[in-house]
Amino acid sequence: MKKIFQYCCLVGILLLLAFTFPQEKRPITVYLIGDSTISIKDTKAYPETGWGMPFVYFFDSSVKVDNRAKNGRSTKTFLTENLWQPVVQTLKEGDYVLIQFGHNDEVKTKKSYATEEEFQANLKRYVTESRNKKAVPVLITPAARRQFDEAGKIVGTHEVYAELVRKVARDQKVPLIDLDKKSQAILQEFGPENSKNLFLQLAPGEHPNYPEGKNDNTHFNEFGARKMAQLVLASIKELNLELASRIVKPLPKS
């Protein structure tokens, strides 16, 4: 009887310790695949900044962010240039794959152009192959371009391909971050003039990398990239993904 009592006490203590001390999180990798709005930039491109660059600083030490996004890539060229296959080979259970394409898929004059059917099929391939490795795919609609009408209202420029991303997310039951809508909202909040502060907008002579200036309404500066990263992080929390528990840097309320 005494041994049984001692055994029960020992089990009770072990259970108490298990709940008292936080369990160490298993290390995971978050892969980012996509285009120039996410990618890591060369020094010569500064202050152009992909949102994947500040994104890495918001997680605890259990998360490694591996940014594989490349300038000018589409769902098609990311496959044909063998950029996706190395990701699949290294994926492990519990990893995440954040997938944002559309900017280059939708432009018919580019070699990266993917038809609507190809675009959906490619997205499904990324989802299926991620899941086959027990990783978690997350689809992201393309970040909005800075375009306003004469009344100062934001104009969407990704309607067709952003909707295709939403459709694939519904059909495949994949978590969706609607960055197109969320970034349009923040651009509208900033307005036609102040929203320039989020993009690569430089006057001639303002920066040595762009002596003739730059009027870019697609690519972000550091401030804009951080704002986009914060939208993605807030969405991860809204979706209640396990990854949200690893976000340690507080996000601003506005």
C-alpha positions in Angstrom: 0.0 0.0 0.0 2.9 2.3 0.9 4.5 1.6 -2.5 1.3 2.4 -4.4 1.0 5.7 -2.5 4.6 6.6 -3.3 4.1 5.7 -7.0 1.0 7.9 -7.1 2.9 10.8 -5.5 5.7 10.4 -8.0 3.3 10.4 -11.0 1.6 13.5 -9.5 4.8 15.4 -9.2 5.9 14.5 -12.7 2.5 15.7 -14.1 2.8 18.9 -12.1 6.3 19.5 -13.4 5.1 18.9 -17.0 2.5 21.6 -16.7 4.5 24.0 -14.7 7.5 24.2 -17.0 6.9 25.2 -20.6 7.8 22.5 -23.1 10.5 23.3 -25.5 9.1 23.9 -29.0 10.3 21.7 -31.8 12.5 23.7 -34.2 10.7 24.4 -37.5 11.5 26.2 -40.8 9.2 28.7 -42.5 9.9 28.7 -46.2 8.9 31.8 -48.2 8.4 31.2 -51.9 7.3 34.0 -54.3 8.5 37.1 -56.2 10.3 40.4 -55.7 7.8 41.8 -53.2 9.0 39.2 -50.7 12.6 38.5 -51.7 15.9 39.4 -50.1 17.5 42.3 -52.0 21.1 43.0 -53.0 22.8 46.0 -51.4 22.8 47.7 -54.8 18.9 47.7 -54.8 18.6 49.4 -51.4 16.3 50.9 -50.1 14.1 48.4 -52.0 13.1 45.8 -49.5 11.0 42.6 -49.7 8.6 42.0 -46.9 10.3 38.7 -46.2 13.3 40.6 -44.9 11.8 42.1 -41.8 9.5 39.1 -41.4 12.4 37.0 -39.9 12.7 39.2 -36.8 9.4 38.5 -35.2 9.8 34.9 -34.2 11.4 33.1 -31.3 14.5 31.0 -31.6 12.6 27.8 -32.5 11.8 29.3 -36.0 14.1 29.6 -38.9 12.8 31.7 -41.8 14.2 30.5 -45.2 13.4 33.1 -47.8 13.6 31.4 -51.2 11.6 34.1 -53.1 13.2 35.5 -56.2 12.7 38.7 -58.3 10.6 38.2 -61.4 9.4 34.7 -60.6 6.0 33.2 -61.1 4.4 29.9 -60.1 5.7 28.6 -63.4 9.3 29.9 -63.5 9.8 28.9 -59.8 9.2 25.4 -61.0 11.0 25.5 -64.4 14.1 27.1 -62.9 14.3 24.3 -60.2 13.7 26.7 -57.3 10.9 24.7 -55.7 12.4 21.2 -55.9 15.2 21.9 -53.3 12.5 23.2 -50.9 10.5 20.0 -51.2 13.6 17.9 -50.6 14.3 19.7 -47.3 10.8 20.0 -45.9 10.1 18.2 -42.7 6.9 17.6 -40.6 5.7 20.8 -39.0 7.5 23.2 -41.4 5.5 26.0 -43.1 5.5 27.1 -46.7 4.2 30.6 -47.3 3.3 30.9 -51.0 2.7 34.3 -52.7 2.7 34.6 -56.4 0.6 36.5 -59.0 2.5 39.7 -59.9 4.4 38.0 -62.7 2.0 35.2 -63.5 -0.7 37.7 -64.6 1.4 39.7 -67.1 0.9 38.2 -70.6 4.0 40.0 -72.0 6.4 38.4 -69.6 8.0 35.0 -70.0 6.8 34.2 -66.5 3.2 34.5 -67.6 1.0 31.6 -66.5 -2.5 31.1 -67.8 -5.3 31.0 -65.2 -5.4 27.2 -65.5 -1.6 26.9 -65.1 -1.6 29.3 -62.2 -4.2 27.2 -60.3 -2.5 23.9 -61.1 0.9 25.2 -60.0 -0.5 26.5 -56.7 -2.2 23.1 -56.1 1.2 21.4 -56.8 2.9 23.5 -54.1 0.1 22.7 -51.7 0.0 19.0 -52.4 3.8 18.5 -52.3 4.1 20.4 -49.1 1.4 18.3 -47.5 3.0 15.1 -48.7 6.0 16.1 -46.5 3.6 16.9 -43.6 4.4 20.6 -43.9 1.8 23.3 -43.6 1.1 25.3 -46.8 -0.3 28.8 -46.5 -1.5 30.7 -49.6 -1.1 34.5 -49.9 -2.7 36.8 -52.4 -0.3 39.2 -54.1 0.5 42.4 -52.3 -1.3 45.4 -53.8 0.3 47.9 -56.1 -0.1 51.6 -55.3 -2.8 52.8 -57.7 -5.6 55.3 -57.0 -8.4 56.7 -59.1 -9.1 60.4 -59.6 -11.3 60.4 -56.5 -8.4 59.0 -54.3 -9.8 55.5 -54.1 -7.4 52.6 -54.2 -7.7 50.5 -57.4 -7.1 46.8 -57.3 -4.7 45.5 -59.9 -4.8 41.8 -59.1 -8.5 41.0 -59.2 -8.3 37.9 -61.4 -5.2 36.2 -60.0 -5.9 37.1 -56.4 -9.4 35.6 -56.8 -7.8 32.4 -58.2 -5.6 32.2 -55.1 -8.7 32.5 -52.9 -10.4 29.8 -55.0 -7.5 27.3 -54.7 -7.4 28.0 -50.9 -11.2 27.2 -50.6 -11.0 24.1 -52.8 -7.9 22.7 -51.1 -8.9 23.9 -47.6 -5.6 25.8 -47.2 -5.1 28.7 -44.8 -5.4 32.0 -46.7 -3.7 35.3 -46.0 -5.5 37.9 -48.2 -2.6 40.3 -48.5 -4.2 41.9 -51.6 -7.2 43.1 -49.6 -5.3 43.9 -46.5 -2.6 45.9 -48.3 -5.2 47.8 -50.3 -6.9 48.8 -47.0 -3.6 50.1 -45.6 -2.8 52.0 -48.8 -6.3 53.6 -48.7 -5.7 54.5 -45.0 -2.4 56.2 -46.0 -4.0 57.9 -49.0 -2.7 58.7 -52.5 0.2 61.0 -51.3 1.3 59.5 -48.0 1.2 55.9 -49.4 4.3 56.9 -51.5 6.2 56.5 -48.2 5.7 52.7 -48.4 7.2 52.3 -51.8 10.4 52.8 -53.7 9.8 56.5 -54.4 13.0 58.5 -54.7 13.7 62.0 -56.1 16.7 62.4 -58.5 19.9 62.6 -56.4 18.2 61.4 -53.2 20.0 58.0 -53.1 23.3 56.9 -54.7 21.7 53.7 -55.9 19.2 55.6 -57.9 20.9 58.8 -59.1 18.0 59.5 -61.6 15.4 58.8 -58.9 12.8 56.1 -58.8 9.0 56.0 -59.2 8.1 52.4 -58.3 4.6 51.6 -57.1 5.1 47.8 -56.8 8.2 47.4 -54.7 8.5 48.5 -51.1 11.1 50.5 -49.1 12.0 49.4 -45.6 8.9 51.0 -44.0 6.5 49.5 -46.5 8.1 46.0 -46.3 7.7 46.1 -42.5 4.0 47.1 -42.8 3.4 44.2 -45.2 5.2 41.8 -42.9 3.1 42.9 -40.0 -0.1 42.3 -42.0 1.1 38.7 -42.7 2.0 38.2 -39.1 -1.4 39.5 -37.9 -3.1 37.1 -40.3 -1.1 34.2 -38.9 -2.5 35.1 -35.5 -6.1 35.5 -36.9 -5.8 32.0 -38.5 -4.8 30.5 -35.2 -1.9 28.7 -36.8 0.5 27.0 -34.4 3.1 29.3 -35.9 1.4 32.2 -34.1 2.6 30.8 -30.7 6.2 31.4 -31.9 5.7 35.1 -32.6 7.5 37.0 -29.9 7.9 40.6 -31.1 4.7 42.5 -30.4 2.8 43.9 -33.4 1.6 47.5 -33.4 -2.1 48.0 -32.9 -2.4 50.1 -36.1 
